Amino acid sequence: MRRLGILGTAGVLSLSALALTGCADEQPSKVVAQPAKGGKQSAQEARKAAAATAAKAKANELGQIPVLMYHRIVPKPAGTDDRTPEQFRTELERLAREGYVPITAREYTTGKIAIPAGRHPVVLTFDDSSPSQLTLDGSGKPKPDTAVGILMDVARKHPGFRPVGTFYVIKDMFGTFGAEAQAQTLGWLRDNGFDVGNHTRDHLNLRGRSQDQVMGQIAAGHKLITDLIRTAPATLALPYGNQPSTKNWAMRGDAGNVHYTYTGVFLAGYTPAASPFSKDFDPLGIPRIRAMDKVGDCARFCSTAWLDWLNAHPEDRYTSDGDVRTVAYPKFKGPYVAPRFTSYTLPY
């Protein structure tokens, strides 16, 4: 199951290490650490200590990151994309036990990955804005049997396991009706640290469509979100994972008076993803992993199988050094750092 090449040694930076303005079209930039007081010797000593800390954590901030893809969370699955609440909870519990910390797609594509030393990032994504993912009760709280309700419950039981994820919405909008109800639901996600991404308005297959059709669908989905919560999405998930004939149409474009620019475009499968500071990182086609047990094709290429593989190959998995100022990794993996970030590296 080892991937071709060294896709598992992509360059990464930590979340707080990046200066972010919140604009989706801006590229990540590193926060520059202030020189240590006491001159050159003190700086050298600090760097040596940081390298020792990274080595102790077995840091590999050039490792692979699983981006998991979910759809409906329902008691009686009607298709292979559905998961039961019990299956979803079991997978989240596993992630928590194995040291994963959820981050959003926005944080991932902008390099905003701030997790403790020794921990691993995971991106939880949810497609099609199903009511099973989020439904608010009469008091404005997520119902406990929804994906958000389950995620928050698991986070309460596992301190440090952030209850965040990215929801790729379409016009169905969690089964709500009317702008007020839709704005309430999207606003709840935004206000509670979750991420709202674009999945186009009508979930049409973009493969083979004209430039106007592709940009029209993406812009319509973009406008749907910004009209409701005034917060522009940073990323797009392609319906069915199918890219348009010109990949860049998905990344940036215009239709009518709507302009969109994204930091990442996500596919539908099927491997762990490279880091945003990697030579291998391609923002036009970021792979995701379908959430499913080891059955059929999923015996090798879905979430249970890939989490097993990452657990068996820790040298290929992203592990944080907990230091926002550095990109830490074993020295022999240095060739895989994207050149523009080499000044922030901490090989040990």
Salt bridges, closest charged atoms under 4 A:
ASP81 OD1 - ARG290 NE 3.53
ASP82 OD2 - ARG72 NH2 2.70
GLU93 OE1 - HIS158 NE2 2.52
GLU98 OE2 - ARG94 NE 2.88
GLU107 OE1 - ARG162 NH1 3.05
ASP127 OD2 - HIS71 NE2 3.78
ASP127 OD2 - HIS199 NE2 3.76
ASP127 OD1 - ARG288 NH1 2.86
ASP128 OD1 - HIS199 NE2 3.08
ASP128 OD1 - HIS203 NE2 3.21
ASP153 OD2 - ARG89 NH1 2.71
ASP153 OD1 - ARG156 NH2 3.52
ASP153 OD2 - LYS157 NZ 3.23
ASP191 OD1 - ARG190 NE 2.92
ASP195 OD1 - ARG106 NE 3.51
ASP202 OD1 - LYS171 NZ 3.11
ASP202 OD2 - ARG201 NE 2.94
ASP227 OD2 - LYS223 NZ 2.59
ASP254 OD1 - HIS259 ND1 2.85
ASP293 OD1 - ARG83 NH2 3.11
ASP308 OD1 - ARG94 NH2 2.60
ASP308 OD2 - LYS294 NZ 2.79
GLU315 OE2 - ARG2 NH2 3.62
ASP316 OD2 - ARG2 NH1 2.69
ASP323 OD1 - ARG325 NE 3.12
